[in-house]
Amino acid sequence: MKIVITGGAGFIGSHLALRYLQQGDQVLILDNMSTGKRVVKGAEFAQIDILDQVSLDRAMKAYQPDIVCHLAATLGVKRVIEQPLMTWETNVIGTLNVMNSAREIGVKKILNVSTSSIYGDNDRNPKLESFAPNSDEVYSISKTSAEAYCRSLFEELGLPVVTVRPFNVYGPFQDATPYGFVICIFIRNLLEGKPLTIFGDGTQIRDFMFVDDCVNGMMKVVNSGVDGEAYNLSGQRPIQILDLAHKLQEMIPPTKCREIDFAPKRPKDIYRRWGSSKKMEGLGWSPKISLDSGLVKTIEYFKQQSDRRPG
Ligand SMILES: NC(=O)c1ccc[n+]([C@@H]2O[C@H](COP(=O)([O-])OP(=O)(O)OC[C@H]3O[C@@H](n4cnc5c(N)ncnc54)[C@H](O)[C@@H]3O)[C@@H](O)[C@H]2O)c1
């Protein structure tokens, strides 16, 4: 099969590309390299911005994919607050462009990668797919709108698009800069002997999933998901951020620094969020990798990275 992966040079997209290649499929990565850094060996690559409809159409027409996995997005708490317009453009207009291109060439299946952030801050956990979106934060608004457009294109035009809503994904190759995500930032800081910063009191709860589980879930939904539907991809391992910090401090000894700085809670931070995997279990998927073993693999990767850095 021929697979196009938008955002395929990014963290999750590059793992997805590798898995498709490993199972013998052909992969074309479309990415503007704004945050993406990893074009896996064996994949074809075109540096294209999904806001450039003409180039996108040209690349899709030339490649004639069977499947389009759409992951290109603007994300990250810091980045989306700094760039709300770009967040809207990439995540909503860009998604419409990708759907349009895919429709023009009649692909068999489109995977729209959304997010669990759309559930917003309500106290009901675990989140079910039937819960109404409930967020007024820049990133979630854009992802909610993109999902709504995809559903509408399915209902009105029969576009074969299915959506996944991953919870917090982590693993090797994730961004560990201040624009990145909590597990990788904590690991990098511990390896560098720097204090960990927690926004709020650390009792907030997140649902972490190792990237391999996420990728398996995405491929399962491409194969067996029902068009027009949305599926949670939840790690089923909710943990308080303070407990996560302590766990990582234990796992990365001896560090020069065991401090935790408590910074004020960020205004739109969600307090507690974890997901139900029931709907995915119906497709025969559940996460397999424990938090501890996923963390070991991730720490190993960042250790190798820091060993390679000069000085
Ligand atoms: N990382 C998580 O925890 C998580 C959780 C839920 C959902 N998601 C979703 O998964 C997808 C992948 O996220 P990720 O963590 O791999 O992030 P990432 O930033 O590593 O990957 C995004 C990729 O999209 C590319 N991109 C951005 N704007 C583009 C544009 N205009 N045109 C072409 N390419 C563009 C970037 O260069 C990058 O390679 C996103 O849709 C994100 O919303 C991620």
The ligand as a Gaussian input file, in Angstrom:
#p B3LYP/6-31G(d) Opt

LIG

0 1
 N        2.481000      14.515000      21.177000
 C        1.334000      14.300000      21.791000
 O        1.302000      14.026000      22.986000
 C        0.036000      14.391000      21.017000
 C       -1.162000      14.138000      21.738000
 C       -2.364000      14.221000      21.038000
 C       -2.384000      14.524000      19.702000
 N       -1.226000      14.781000      19.033000
 C       -1.291000      15.082000      17.599000
 O       -0.405000      14.218000      16.914000
 C        0.110000      14.876000      15.741000
 C        1.623000      14.795000      15.719000
 O        2.146000      15.442000      16.872000
 P        3.679000      15.313000      17.312000
 O        3.702000      15.223000      18.784000
 O        4.350000      14.305000      16.489000
 O        4.195000      16.792000      16.958000
 P        5.424000      17.264000      16.021000
 O        5.495000      18.754000      16.181000
 O        6.629000      16.473000      16.327000
 O        4.906000      16.895000      14.567000
 C        4.130000      17.783000      13.781000
 C        4.751000      17.769000      12.397000
 O        3.950000      18.603000      11.532000
 C        4.837000      19.396000      10.748000
 N        4.105000      20.598000      10.335000
 C        3.672000      21.608000      11.129000
 N        3.044000      22.539000      10.396000
 C        3.059000      22.098000       9.113000
 C        2.588000      22.630000       7.889000
 N        1.956000      23.807000       7.829000
 N        2.789000      21.907000       6.751000
 C        3.442000      20.721000       6.786000
 N        3.927000      20.179000       7.918000
 C        3.744000      20.862000       9.064000
 C        6.033000      19.679000      11.646000
 O        7.200000      20.055000      10.937000
 C        6.169000      18.341000      12.363000
 O        7.018000      17.467000      11.634000
 C       -0.439000      16.300000      15.778000
 O       -1.571000      16.377000      14.934000
 C       -0.856000      16.494000      17.237000
 O       -1.882000      17.429000      17.357000
 C       -0.009000      14.726000      19.673000

